Amino acid sequence: MFASSRSDAPAAGAGVRLADVEVTRGARVVFSGLTLALTERRIGLVGDNGAGKSTLLRLLNGLLLPDKGRVEVAGLETRGHRRQLPAQVGFVFQNVDHQIIFPTVREEIAFGPREQGFSKAAAADLTERLLADHGCAGWGERAVDELSEGQKQLVCILAALAAGPRLLLLDEPFSALDLPTRLALCARIAGLDQQVIMASHDLSLFTGFDRLLWLRGGEVAADGPPQVVLPLYEAHARLKAGLAVAPPRAGGAGG
């Protein structure tokens, strides 16, 4: 397994650990004996549809509990600490309409802090500061359904960050966005202090990431720096599509 040599890797006890995790859905075994330590600051997930990317993310925020094994996030075992996890883990869905539940931006972002015990005034103040810090001052009273898709996606990210989580999970967060909006949101995410784990089919998003996992059939097919893993995954994709395999790029698995 690839181990980070970064000096700014999270301290011991931080990050995510899975031990002998098994997840079964109906007759299908999604994961069996999955063991991982995810401590790098920026981690990407790639794989074909059904490979287990979304299932893994849902294990990390407690939306899904393992049938067997143990999942630990920021020192909290998910089975016994589901109520504490929202303060530690922010999650952004692929479809913003599955996430947004309030009519205004302020209400949407303030919901997390209110759930964590903030007073209404303190949550509103935190929301306004968060909006201002991300170039969205004055958005508080805006109706969410009047925002563009990119603006909605940014609101979802800010709502996920409002409670001050250590970990931000992103499941195909930019699939419906145009290139300028995607680049702007990527730049915002790159500047966050939180650990980020992101699943995406857009391989260009993983430039600058510390680690990339390729999931295949519920197993880790490759695990390492993006410049090593991406050529392997791309070769697999080309073979699956019946295309010739391109030679490895400079600096990739062959370099």
BADOKE-336904 format. One record per residue (C-alpha): residue in one letter; residue number from 1; x, y, z. Coordinates in steps of 0.1 Angstrom, whole numbers, plus 5000, padded with zeros to 4 digits. Layout:
<pt><aa>A</aa><i>NUM</i><c1>X</c1><c2>Y</c2><c3>Z</c3></pt>
...
***
This chain:
<pt><aa>M</aa><i>1</i><c1>5000</c1><c2>5000</c2><c3>5000</c3></pt>
<pt><aa>F</aa><i>2</i><c1>5012</c1><c2>5035</c2><c3>4991</c3></pt>
<pt><aa>A</aa><i>3</i><c1>5022</c1><c2>5055</c2><c3>5023</c3></pt>
<pt><aa>S</aa><i>4</i><c1>5024</c1><c2>5092</c2><c3>5022</c3></pt>
<pt><aa>S</aa><i>5</i><c1>5057</c1><c2>5108</c2><c3>5028</c3></pt>
<pt><aa>R</aa><i>6</i><c1>5042</c1><c2>5143</c2><c3>5031</c3></pt>
<pt><aa>S</aa><i>7</i><c1>5053</c1><c2>5163</c2><c3>5061</c3></pt>
<pt><aa>D</aa><i>8</i><c1>5018</c1><c2>5179</c2><c3>5064</c3></pt>
<pt><aa>A</aa><i>9</i><c1>5000</c1><c2>5145</c2><c3>5065</c3></pt>
<pt><aa>P</aa><i>10</i><c1>4973</c1><c2>5145</c2><c3>5093</c3></pt>
<pt><aa>A</aa><i>11</i><c1>4985</c1><c2>5136</c2><c3>5127</c3></pt>
<pt><aa>A</aa><i>12</i><c1>4982</c1><c2>5101</c2><c3>5142</c3></pt>
<pt><aa>G</aa><i>13</i><c1>4946</c1><c2>5092</c2><c3>5150</c3></pt>
<pt><aa>A</aa><i>14</i><c1>4932</c1><c2>5115</c2><c3>5122</c3></pt>
<pt><aa>G</aa><i>15</i><c1>4919</c1><c2>5103</c2><c3>5089</c3></pt>
<pt><aa>V</aa><i>16</i><c1>4901</c1><c2>5072</c2><c3>5081</c3></pt>
<pt><aa>R</aa><i>17</i><c1>4907</c1><c2>5035</c2><c3>5088</c3></pt>
<pt><aa>L</aa><i>18</i><c1>4888</c1><c2>5005</c2><c3>5076</c3></pt>
<pt><aa>A</aa><i>19</i><c1>4895</c1><c2>4970</c2><c3>5090</c3></pt>
<pt><aa>D</aa><i>20</i><c1>4882</c1><c2>4938</c2><c3>5074</c3></pt>
<pt><aa>V</aa><i>21</i><c1>4851</c1><c2>4956</c2><c3>5061</c3></pt>
<pt><aa>E</aa><i>22</i><c1>4823</c1><c2>4935</c2><c3>5044</c3></pt>
<pt><aa>V</aa><i>23</i><c1>4793</c1><c2>4950</c2><c3>5027</c3></pt>
<pt><aa>T</aa><i>24</i><c1>4766</c1><c2>4930</c2><c3>5010</c3></pt>
<pt><aa>R</aa><i>25</i><c1>4737</c1><c2>4944</c2><c3>4991</c3></pt>
<pt><aa>G</aa><i>26</i><c1>4711</c1><c2>4917</c2><c3>4982</c3></pt>
<pt><aa>A</aa><i>27</i><c1>4730</c1><c2>4888</c2><c3>4967</c3></pt>
<pt><aa>R</aa><i>28</i><c1>4760</c1><c2>4910</c2><c3>4957</c3></pt>
<pt><aa>V</aa><i>29</i><c1>4791</c1><c2>4913</c2><c3>4979</c3></pt>
<pt><aa>V</aa><i>30</i><c1>4803</c1><c2>4949</c2><c3>4974</c3></pt>
<pt><aa>F</aa><i>31</i><c1>4833</c1><c2>4947</c2><c3>4998</c3></pt>
<pt><aa>S</aa><i>32</i><c1>4849</c1><c2>4917</c2><c3>5014</c3></pt>
<pt><aa>G</aa><i>33</i><c1>4878</c1><c2>4921</c2><c3>5039</c3></pt>
<pt><aa>L</aa><i>34</i><c1>4885</c1><c2>4957</c2><c3>5028</c3></pt>
<pt><aa>T</aa><i>35</i><c1>4913</c1><c2>4972</c2><c3>5049</c3></pt>
<pt><aa>L</aa><i>36</i><c1>4926</c1><c2>5007</c2><c3>5043</c3></pt>
<pt><aa>A</aa><i>37</i><c1>4943</c1><c2>5036</c2><c3>5061</c3></pt>
<pt><aa>L</aa><i>38</i><c1>4934</c1><c2>5069</c2><c3>5045</c3></pt>
<pt><aa>T</aa><i>39</i><c1>4954</c1><c2>5097</c2><c3>5060</c3></pt>
<pt><aa>E</aa><i>40</i><c1>4966</c1><c2>5118</c2><c3>5031</c3></pt>
<pt><aa>R</aa><i>41</i><c1>4952</c1><c2>5153</c2><c3>5026</c3></pt>
<pt><aa>R</aa><i>42</i><c1>4938</c1><c2>5148</c2><c3>4991</c3></pt>
<pt><aa>I</aa><i>43</i><c1>4926</c1><c2>5113</c2><c3>4981</c3></pt>
<pt><aa>G</aa><i>44</i><c1>4908</c1><c2>5104</c2><c3>4949</c3></pt>
<pt><aa>L</aa><i>45</i><c1>4886</c1><c2>5074</c2><c3>4940</c3></pt>
<pt><aa>V</aa><i>46</i><c1>4882</c1><c2>5061</c2><c3>4904</c3></pt>
<pt><aa>G</aa><i>47</i><c1>4866</c1><c2>5030</c2><c3>4890</c3></pt>
<pt><aa>D</aa><i>48</i><c1>4838</c1><c2>5018</c2><c3>4867</c3></pt>
<pt><aa>N</aa><i>49</i><c1>4802</c1><c2>5022</c2><c3>4877</c3></pt>
<pt><aa>G</aa><i>50</i><c1>4794</c1><c2>4997</c2><c3>4904</c3></pt>
<pt><aa>A</aa><i>51</i><c1>4830</c1><c2>4994</c2><c3>4916</c3></pt>
<pt><aa>G</aa><i>52</i><c1>4821</c1><c2>5006</c2><c3>4951</c3></pt>
<pt><aa>K</aa><i>53</i><c1>4831</c1><c2>5042</c2><c3>4951</c3></pt>
<pt><aa>S</aa><i>54</i><c1>4798</c1><c2>5056</c2><c3>4964</c3></pt>
<pt><aa>T</aa><i>55</i><c1>4795</c1><c2>5027</c2><c3>4989</c3></pt>
<pt><aa>L</aa><i>56</i><c1>4829</c1><c2>5035</c2><c3>5003</c3></pt>
<pt><aa>L</aa><i>57</i><c1>4820</c1><c2>5072</c2><c3>5007</c3></pt>
<pt><aa>R</aa><i>58</i><c1>4788</c1><c2>5063</c2><c3>5025</c3></pt>
<pt><aa>L</aa><i>59</i><c1>4807</c1><c2>5040</c2><c3>5049</c3></pt>
<pt><aa>L</aa><i>60</i><c1>4828</c1><c2>5069</c2><c3>5058</c3></pt>
<pt><aa>N</aa><i>61</i><c1>4800</c1><c2>5092</c2><c3>5068</c3></pt>
<pt><aa>G</aa><i>62</i><c1>4779</c1><c2>5066</c2><c3>5086</c3></pt>
<pt><aa>L</aa><i>63</i><c1>4750</c1><c2>5066</c2><c3>5060</c3></pt>
<pt><aa>L</aa><i>64</i><c1>4760</c1><c2>5030</c2><c3>5056</c3></pt>
<pt><aa>L</aa><i>65</i><c1>4773</c1><c2>5006</c2><c3>5083</c3></pt>
<pt><aa>P</aa><i>66</i><c1>4794</c1><c2>4976</c2><c3>5074</c3></pt>
<pt><aa>D</aa><i>67</i><c1>4779</c1><c2>4942</c2><c3>5078</c3></pt>
<pt><aa>K</aa><i>68</i><c1>4812</c1><c2>4931</c2><c3>5092</c3></pt>
<pt><aa>G</aa><i>69</i><c1>4844</c1><c2>4948</c2><c3>5102</c3></pt>
<pt><aa>R</aa><i>70</i><c1>4852</c1><c2>4983</c2><c3>5115</c3></pt>
<pt><aa>V</aa><i>71</i><c1>4852</c1><c2>5018</c2><c3>5100</c3></pt>
<pt><aa>E</aa><i>72</i><c1>4868</c1><c2>5046</c2><c3>5120</c3></pt>
<pt><aa>V</aa><i>73</i><c1>4868</c1><c2>5083</c2><c3>5111</c3></pt>
<pt><aa>A</aa><i>74</i><c1>4887</c1><c2>5109</c2><c3>5131</c3></pt>
<pt><aa>G</aa><i>75</i><c1>4890</c1><c2>5084</c2><c3>5159</c3></pt>
<pt><aa>L</aa><i>76</i><c1>4852</c1><c2>5076</c2><c3>5159</c3></pt>
<pt><aa>E</aa><i>77</i><c1>4840</c1><c2>5041</c2><c3>5151</c3></pt>
<pt><aa>T</aa><i>78</i><c1>4810</c1><c2>5047</c2><c3>5129</c3></pt>
<pt><aa>R</aa><i>79</i><c1>4787</c1><c2>5021</c2><c3>5143</c3></pt>
<pt><aa>G</aa><i>80</i><c1>4788</c1><c2>5035</c2><c3>5178</c3></pt>
<pt><aa>H</aa><i>81</i><c1>4791</c1><c2>5072</c2><c3>5170</c3></pt>
<pt><aa>R</aa><i>82</i><c1>4767</c1><c2>5080</c2><c3>5141</c3></pt>
<pt><aa>R</aa><i>83</i><c1>4753</c1><c2>5110</c2><c3>5159</c3></pt>
<pt><aa>Q</aa><i>84</i><c1>4788</c1><c2>5125</c2><c3>5163</c3></pt>
<pt><aa>L</aa><i>85</i><c1>4799</c1><c2>5120</c2><c3>5127</c3></pt>
<pt><aa>P</aa><i>86</i><c1>4781</c1><c2>5150</c2><c3>5111</c3></pt>
<pt><aa>A</aa><i>87</i><c1>4805</c1><c2>5172</c2><c3>5132</c3></pt>
<pt><aa>Q</aa><i>88</i><c1>4835</c1><c2>5154</c2><c3>5117</c3></pt>
<pt><aa>V</aa><i>89</i><c1>4824</c1><c2>5145</c2><c3>5082</c3></pt>
<pt><aa>G</aa><i>90</i><c1>4809</c1><c2>5167</c2><c3>5055</c3></pt>
<pt><aa>F</aa><i>91</i><c1>4793</c1><c2>5150</c2><c3>5025</c3></pt>
<pt><aa>V</aa><i>92</i><c1>4784</c1><c2>5165</c2><c3>4991</c3></pt>
<pt><aa>F</aa><i>93</i><c1>4761</c1><c2>5144</c2><c3>4969</c3></pt>
<pt><aa>Q</aa><i>94</i><c1>4764</c1><c2>5142</c2><c3>4931</c3></pt>
<pt><aa>N</aa><i>95</i><c1>4728</c1><c2>5156</c2><c3>4927</c3></pt>
<pt><aa>V</aa><i>96</i><c1>4724</c1><c2>5188</c2><c3>4946</c3></pt>
<pt><aa>D</aa><i>97</i><c1>4686</c1><c2>5184</c2><c3>4946</c3></pt>
<pt><aa>H</aa><i>98</i><c1>4691</c1><c2>5153</c2><c3>4968</c3></pt>
<pt><aa>Q</aa><i>99</i><c1>4709</c1><c2>5175</c2><c3>4994</c3></pt>
<pt><aa>I</aa><i>100</i><c1>4693</c1><c2>5209</c2><c3>4995</c3></pt>
<pt><aa>I</aa><i>101</i><c1>4663</c1><c2>5210</c2><c3>5018</c3></pt>
<pt><aa>F</aa><i>102</i><c1>4658</c1><c2>5247</c2><c3>5027</c3></pt>
<pt><aa>P</aa><i>103</i><c1>4645</c1><c2>5275</c2><c3>5005</c3></pt>
<pt><aa>T</aa><i>104</i><c1>4672</c1><c2>5301</c2><c3>5012</c3></pt>
<pt><aa>V</aa><i>105</i><c1>4710</c1><c2>5299</c2><c3>5012</c3></pt>
<pt><aa>R</aa><i>106</i><c1>4713</c1><c2>5311</c2><c3>5048</c3></pt>
<pt><aa>E</aa><i>107</i><c1>4689</c1><c2>5284</c2><c3>5061</c3></pt>
<pt><aa>E</aa><i>108</i><c1>4707</c1><c2>5257</c2><c3>5041</c3></pt>
<pt><aa>I</aa><i>109</i><c1>4742</c1><c2>5266</c2><c3>5054</c3></pt>
<pt><aa>A</aa><i>110</i><c1>4731</c1><c2>5273</c2><c3>5090</c3></pt>
<pt><aa>F</aa><i>111</i><c1>4713</c1><c2>5239</c2><c3>5094</c3></pt>
<pt><aa>G</aa><i>112</i><c1>4745</c1><c2>5220</c2><c3>5102</c3></pt>
<pt><aa>P</aa><i>113</i><c1>4757</c1><c2>5244</c2><c3>5129</c3></pt>
<pt><aa>R</aa><i>114</i><c1>4722</c1><c2>5245</c2><c3>5144</c3></pt>
<pt><aa>E</aa><i>115</i><c1>4722</c1><c2>5207</c2><c3>5146</c3></pt>
<pt><aa>Q</aa><i>116</i><c1>4755</c1><c2>5210</c2><c3>5164</c3></pt>
<pt><aa>G</aa><i>117</i><c1>4741</c1><c2>5232</c2><c3>5191</c3></pt>
<pt><aa>F</aa><i>118</i><c1>4748</c1><c2>5267</c2><c3>5178</c3></pt>
<pt><aa>S</aa><i>119</i><c1>4723</c1><c2>5294</c2><c3>5186</c3></pt>
<pt><aa>K</aa><i>120</i><c1>4703</c1><c2>5309</c2><c3>5158</c3></pt>
<pt><aa>A</aa><i>121</i><c1>4723</c1><c2>5341</c2><c3>5159</c3></pt>
<pt><aa>A</aa><i>122</i><c1>4757</c1><c2>5323</c2><c3>5161</c3></pt>
<pt><aa>A</aa><i>123</i><c1>4747</c1><c2>5300</c2><c3>5132</c3></pt>
<pt><aa>A</aa><i>124</i><c1>4736</c1><c2>5330</c2><c3>5111</c3></pt>
<pt><aa>D</aa><i>125</i><c1>4769</c1><c2>5349</c2><c3>5119</c3></pt>
<pt><aa>L</aa><i>126</i><c1>4789</c1><c2>5318</c2><c3>5110</c3></pt>
<pt><aa>T</aa><i>127</i><c1>4770</c1><c2>5315</c2><c3>5077</c3></pt>
<pt><aa>E</aa><i>128</i><c1>4776</c1><c2>5351</c2><c3>5067</c3></pt>
<pt><aa>R</aa><i>129</i><c1>4813</c1><c2>5348</c2><c3>5075</c3></pt>
<pt><aa>L</aa><i>130</i><c1>4816</c1><c2>5316</c2><c3>5055</c3></pt>
<pt><aa>L</aa><i>131</i><c1>4798</c1><c2>5331</c2><c3>5025</c3></pt>
<pt><aa>A</aa><i>132</i><c1>4820</c1><c2>5362</c2><c3>5026</c3></pt>
<pt><aa>D</aa><i>133</i><c1>4852</c1><c2>5341</c2><c3>5029</c3></pt>
<pt><aa>H</aa><i>134</i><c1>4842</c1><c2>5323</c2><c3>4997</c3></pt>
<pt><aa>G</aa><i>135</i><c1>4832</c1><c2>5353</c2><c3>4977</c3></pt>
<pt><aa>C</aa><i>136</i><c1>4795</c1><c2>5350</c2><c3>4982</c3></pt>
<pt><aa>A</aa><i>137</i><c1>4787</c1><c2>5379</c2><c3>5005</c3></pt>
<pt><aa>G</aa><i>138</i><c1>4750</c1><c2>5389</c2><c3>5002</c3></pt>
<pt><aa>W</aa><i>139</i><c1>4739</c1><c2>5355</c2><c3>4992</c3></pt>
<pt><aa>G</aa><i>140</i><c1>4721</c1><c2>5347</c2><c3>5025</c3></pt>
<pt><aa>E</aa><i>141</i><c1>4686</c1><c2>5357</c2><c3>5015</c3></pt>
<pt><aa>R</aa><i>142</i><c1>4688</c1><c2>5343</c2><c3>4980</c3></pt>
<pt><aa>A</aa><i>143</i><c1>4664</c1><c2>5316</c2><c3>4970</c3></pt>
<pt><aa>V</aa><i>144</i><c1>4682</c1><c2>5284</c2><c3>4964</c3></pt>
<pt><aa>D</aa><i>145</i><c1>4660</c1><c2>5274</c2><c3>4934</c3></pt>
<pt><aa>E</aa><i>146</i><c1>4670</c1><c2>5306</c2><c3>4916</c3></pt>
<pt><aa>L</aa><i>147</i><c1>4707</c1><c2>5297</c2><c3>4917</c3></pt>
<pt><aa>S</aa><i>148</i><c1>4727</c1><c2>5282</c2><c3>4888</c3></pt>
<pt><aa>E</aa><i>149</i><c1>4738</c1><c2>5246</c2><c3>4891</c3></pt>
<pt><aa>G</aa><i>150</i><c1>4773</c1><c2>5257</c2><c3>4899</c3></pt>
<pt><aa>Q</aa><i>151</i><c1>4761</c1><c2>5281</c2><c3>4926</c3></pt>
<pt><aa>K</aa><i>152</i><c1>4740</c1><c2>5254</c2><c3>4941</c3></pt>
<pt><aa>Q</aa><i>153</i><c1>4770</c1><c2>5231</c2><c3>4942</c3></pt>
<pt><aa>L</aa><i>154</i><c1>4790</c1><c2>5257</c2><c3>4960</c3></pt>
<pt><aa>V</aa><i>155</i><c1>4762</c1><c2>5262</c2><c3>4986</c3></pt>
<pt><aa>C</aa><i>156</i><c1>4762</c1><c2>5224</c2><c3>4992</c3></pt>
<pt><aa>I</aa><i>157</i><c1>4800</c1><c2>5225</c2><c3>4997</c3></pt>
<pt><aa>L</aa><i>158</i><c1>4797</c1><c2>5254</c2><c3>5021</c3></pt>
<pt><aa>A</aa><i>159</i><c1>4768</c1><c2>5237</c2><c3>5040</c3></pt>
<pt><aa>A</aa><i>160</i><c1>4790</c1><c2>5206</c2><c3>5043</c3></pt>
<pt><aa>L</aa><i>161</i><c1>4818</c1><c2>5227</c2><c3>5057</c3></pt>
<pt><aa>A</aa><i>162</i><c1>4797</c1><c2>5249</c2><c3>5081</c3></pt>
<pt><aa>A</aa><i>163</i><c1>4800</c1><c2>5226</c2><c3>5111</c3></pt>
<pt><aa>G</aa><i>164</i><c1>4838</c1><c2>5226</c2><c3>5108</c3></pt>
<pt><aa>P</aa><i>165</i><c1>4844</c1><c2>5189</c2><c3>5098</c3></pt>
<pt><aa>R</aa><i>166</i><c1>4878</c1><c2>5173</c2><c3>5095</c3></pt>
<pt><aa>L</aa><i>167</i><c1>4868</c1><c2>5154</c2><c3>5064</c3></pt>
<pt><aa>L</aa><i>168</i><c1>4850</c1><c2>5164</c2><c3>5033</c3></pt>
<pt><aa>L</aa><i>169</i><c1>4836</c1><c2>5137</c2><c3>5010</c3></pt>
<pt><aa>L</aa><i>170</i><c1>4826</c1><c2>5145</c2><c3>4974</c3></pt>
<pt><aa>D</aa><i>171</i><c1>4807</c1><c2>5120</c2><c3>4952</c3></pt>
<pt><aa>E</aa><i>172</i><c1>4810</c1><c2>5131</c2><c3>4916</c3></pt>
<pt><aa>P</aa><i>173</i><c1>4805</c1><c2>5167</c2><c3>4926</c3></pt>
<pt><aa>F</aa><i>174</i><c1>4810</c1><c2>5184</c2><c3>4893</c3></pt>
<pt><aa>S</aa><i>175</i><c1>4793</c1><c2>5161</c2><c3>4867</c3></pt>
<pt><aa>A</aa><i>176</i><c1>4767</c1><c2>5187</c2><c3>4857</c3></pt>
<pt><aa>L</aa><i>177</i><c1>4789</c1><c2>5218</c2><c3>4856</c3></pt>
<pt><aa>D</aa><i>178</i><c1>4806</c1><c2>5237</c2><c3>4828</c3></pt>
<pt><aa>L</aa><i>179</i><c1>4843</c1><c2>5240</c2><c3>4826</c3></pt>
<pt><aa>P</aa><i>180</i><c1>4847</c1><c2>5275</c2><c3>4841</c3></pt>
<pt><aa>T</aa><i>181</i><c1>4825</c1><c2>5266</c2><c3>4871</c3></pt>
<pt><aa>R</aa><i>182</i><c1>4843</c1><c2>5233</c2><c3>4876</c3></pt>
<pt><aa>L</aa><i>183</i><c1>4877</c1><c2>5250</c2><c3>4876</c3></pt>
<pt><aa>A</aa><i>184</i><c1>4866</c1><c2>5276</c2><c3>4901</c3></pt>
<pt><aa>L</aa><i>185</i><c1>4851</c1><c2>5251</c2><c3>4925</c3></pt>
<pt><aa>C</aa><i>186</i><c1>4882</c1><c2>5229</c2><c3>4922</c3></pt>
<pt><aa>A</aa><i>187</i><c1>4904</c1><c2>5258</c2><c3>4931</c3></pt>
<pt><aa>R</aa><i>188</i><c1>4882</c1><c2>5265</c2><c3>4962</c3></pt>
<pt><aa>I</aa><i>189</i><c1>4885</c1><c2>5228</c2><c3>4973</c3></pt>
<pt><aa>A</aa><i>190</i><c1>4922</c1><c2>5228</c2><c3>4967</c3></pt>
<pt><aa>G</aa><i>191</i><c1>4925</c1><c2>5257</c2><c3>4993</c3></pt>
<pt><aa>L</aa><i>192</i><c1>4905</c1><c2>5240</c2><c3>5020</c3></pt>
<pt><aa>D</aa><i>193</i><c1>4921</c1><c2>5229</c2><c3>5053</c3></pt>
<pt><aa>Q</aa><i>194</i><c1>4900</c1><c2>5197</c2><c3>5055</c3></pt>
<pt><aa>Q</aa><i>195</i><c1>4910</c1><c2>5163</c2><c3>5043</c3></pt>
<pt><aa>V</aa><i>196</i><c1>4892</c1><c2>5156</c2><c3>5011</c3></pt>
<pt><aa>I</aa><i>197</i><c1>4882</c1><c2>5123</c2><c3>4996</c3></pt>
<pt><aa>M</aa><i>198</i><c1>4866</c1><c2>5126</c2><c3>4962</c3></pt>
<pt><aa>A</aa><i>199</i><c1>4851</c1><c2>5101</c2><c3>4937</c3></pt>
<pt><aa>S</aa><i>200</i><c1>4850</c1><c2>5112</c2><c3>4900</c3></pt>
<pt><aa>H</aa><i>201</i><c1>4850</c1><c2>5099</c2><c3>4865</c3></pt>
<pt><aa>D</aa><i>202</i><c1>4867</c1><c2>5132</c2><c3>4854</c3></pt>
<pt><aa>L</aa><i>203</i><c1>4904</c1><c2>5121</c2><c3>4858</c3></pt>
<pt><aa>S</aa><i>204</i><c1>4917</c1><c2>5156</c2><c3>4852</c3></pt>
<pt><aa>L</aa><i>205</i><c1>4903</c1><c2>5166</c2><c3>4887</c3></pt>
<pt><aa>F</aa><i>206</i><c1>4930</c1><c2>5145</c2><c3>4904</c3></pt>
<pt><aa>T</aa><i>207</i><c1>4960</c1><c2>5167</c2><c3>4894</c3></pt>
<pt><aa>G</aa><i>208</i><c1>4978</c1><c2>5176</c2><c3>4926</c3></pt>
<pt><aa>F</aa><i>209</i><c1>4961</c1><c2>5149</c2><c3>4947</c3></pt>
<pt><aa>D</aa><i>210</i><c1>4983</c1><c2>5129</c2><c3>4971</c3></pt>
<pt><aa>R</aa><i>211</i><c1>4968</c1><c2>5095</c2><c3>4965</c3></pt>
<pt><aa>L</aa><i>212</i><c1>4945</c1><c2>5077</c2><c3>4941</c3></pt>
<pt><aa>L</aa><i>213</i><c1>4926</c1><c2>5045</c2><c3>4947</c3></pt>
<pt><aa>W</aa><i>214</i><c1>4913</c1><c2>5025</c2><c3>4917</c3></pt>
<pt><aa>L</aa><i>215</i><c1>4884</c1><c2>5003</c2><c3>4928</c3></pt>
<pt><aa>R</aa><i>216</i><c1>4875</c1><c2>4973</c2><c3>4907</c3></pt>
<pt><aa>G</aa><i>217</i><c1>4848</c1><c2>4948</c2><c3>4917</c3></pt>
<pt><aa>G</aa><i>218</i><c1>4849</c1><c2>4959</c2><c3>4953</c3></pt>
<pt><aa>E</aa><i>219</i><c1>4887</c1><c2>4955</c2><c3>4956</c3></pt>
<pt><aa>V</aa><i>220</i><c1>4916</c1><c2>4980</c2><c3>4954</c3></pt>
<pt><aa>A</aa><i>221</i><c1>4931</c1><c2>4973</c2><c3>4920</c3></pt>
<pt><aa>A</aa><i>222</i><c1>4957</c1><c2>5000</c2><c3>4924</c3></pt>
<pt><aa>D</aa><i>223</i><c1>4967</c1><c2>5024</c2><c3>4951</c3></pt>
<pt><aa>G</aa><i>224</i><c1>4993</c1><c2>5051</c2><c3>4948</c3></pt>
<pt><aa>P</aa><i>225</i><c1>5001</c1><c2>5086</c2><c3>4934</c3></pt>
<pt><aa>P</aa><i>226</i><c1>4978</c1><c2>5097</c2><c3>4905</c3></pt>
<pt><aa>Q</aa><i>227</i><c1>5007</c1><c2>5096</c2><c3>4880</c3></pt>
<pt><aa>V</aa><i>228</i><c1>5011</c1><c2>5059</c2><c3>4887</c3></pt>
<pt><aa>V</aa><i>229</i><c1>4974</c1><c2>5048</c2><c3>4891</c3></pt>
<pt><aa>L</aa><i>230</i><c1>4958</c1><c2>5068</c2><c3>4863</c3></pt>
<pt><aa>P</aa><i>231</i><c1>4977</c1><c2>5052</c2><c3>4834</c3></pt>
<pt><aa>L</aa><i>232</i><c1>4968</c1><c2>5018</c2><c3>4848</c3></pt>
<pt><aa>Y</aa><i>233</i><c1>4931</c1><c2>5027</c2><c3>4850</c3></pt>
<pt><aa>E</aa><i>234</i><c1>4931</c1><c2>5043</c2><c3>4816</c3></pt>
<pt><aa>A</aa><i>235</i><c1>4946</c1><c2>5012</c2><c3>4801</c3></pt>
<pt><aa>H</aa><i>236</i><c1>4919</c1><c2>4991</c2><c3>4817</c3></pt>
<pt><aa>A</aa><i>237</i><c1>4892</c1><c2>5015</c2><c3>4803</c3></pt>
<pt><aa>R</aa><i>238</i><c1>4906</c1><c2>5013</c2><c3>4768</c3></pt>
<pt><aa>L</aa><i>239</i><c1>4908</c1><c2>4975</c2><c3>4769</c3></pt>
<pt><aa>K</aa><i>240</i><c1>4872</c1><c2>4973</c2><c3>4782</c3></pt>
<pt><aa>A</aa><i>241</i><c1>4861</c1><c2>4996</c2><c3>4754</c3></pt>
<pt><aa>G</aa><i>242</i><c1>4879</c1><c2>4974</c2><c3>4728</c3></pt>
<pt><aa>L</aa><i>243</i><c1>4905</c1><c2>5001</c2><c3>4720</c3></pt>
<pt><aa>A</aa><i>244</i><c1>4942</c1><c2>4998</c2><c3>4717</c3></pt>
<pt><aa>V</aa><i>245</i><c1>4961</c1><c2>5005</c2><c3>4749</c3></pt>
<pt><aa>A</aa><i>246</i><c1>4981</c1><c2>5037</c2><c3>4747</c3></pt>
<pt><aa>P</aa><i>247</i><c1>5017</c1><c2>5036</c2><c3>4759</c3></pt>
<pt><aa>P</aa><i>248</i><c1>5023</c1><c2>5049</c2><c3>4794</c3></pt>
<pt><aa>R</aa><i>249</i><c1>5026</c1><c2>5087</c2><c3>4798</c3></pt>
<pt><aa>A</aa><i>250</i><c1>5059</c1><c2>5102</c2><c3>4809</c3></pt>
<pt><aa>G</aa><i>251</i><c1>5062</c1><c2>5099</c2><c3>4847</c3></pt>
<pt><aa>G</aa><i>252</i><c1>5035</c1><c2>5072</c2><c3>4848</c3></pt>
<pt><aa>A</aa><i>253</i><c1>5038</c1><c2>5035</c2><c3>4857</c3></pt>
<pt><aa>G</aa><i>254</i><c1>5065</c1><c2>5030</c2><c3>4831</c3></pt>
<pt><aa>G</aa><i>255</i><c1>5086</c1><c2>5059</c2><c3>4843</c3></pt>
***
